Amino acid sequence: MAAAMSRVSYAHYDRLTRAFIRSARLGARTRAYTMVVTNVPGPQCPAYMLGSEMLASYPLVPLFTNQALGIALFSYNGGL
């Protein structure tokens, strides 16, 4: 009885493992998401460097495998 039970359990876990591996492979090939949007809060007062006020900022979003677009917003001095 115990030997039959262990064979059933092993077969069950073997099927589950194979199903998990198949779904992991499929997930690696498909895109979970293609766009990243982020808002980075910046200083709410003017920033200066060498006596000059910062007038603009250009945030950068790193793109990883299977990502197509990155949008970053940077709030500064009461605006975007």
N, C-alpha and C positions, 0 to 999 in steps of 0.2 A: 504493500500500500504506500509506504513512504517513498519507494523508488518511483512509482507511477506519479506521485504528487510532485516530486522534484523534476521529473521530465516535463510535466505540464507547466510548471512554473518557469522552467528554463525556456520552453518554447514560447510562452507568453512574453517573457522579457526580451527574447530574441526578436519577436515581431515588433514589439514597441521600440526597440533600439533601431531596427531597420527603418521604421516609419519616421522616427526622429531624424535620422541621418538624411533621409529623402527630403523632408521638409526643410532641414537646414541648408541643404544644397540648393533647393528651389529659392529659399529666401536670400541666399547669397547672390543669385543671378538677377533677382528682381529689385526694383527700386522701392524702398520703403517710403522715401520722400525725395523730392527733387528740388525743393526750395527751402531756404532758411531765412527767417525774418527775425531781427533782433533789435532791441532798443537799449542803447547804452546811456545811462544818465551821466551827464557831464557837469562841470561846475556851473552854478547859477549866478556867478559873478564874472566880470571880465578877467581873462587870463592874459598875462604879459610875459614877453620874453625879450630880454635886452632892451627894455623900454618900449617895445612895439606891442600893440594889442593884437591878440589873435582874432582874426575876422572870419575865418572859415576852418572847417575840419572835414576830412574825408575818411570816414571809417572804412575798414576793410574786413570782409568776411572771408575766411579761408574756405575754399571748396574742396571737399573730399570726393572719393570715388562715388560715382553715380549721382552726384549733385550737379544741378544745372544752373541754379541762380541763387545768389545771396543778397539780401537787402538789409542794410544796417542804418539805423537812425541814431543820431547823436544829439542829445539836447545840450544846449550851451547858452548861457546868459538869457534865459527865459524864452528861448525859441528852439526850433529844430533845425 
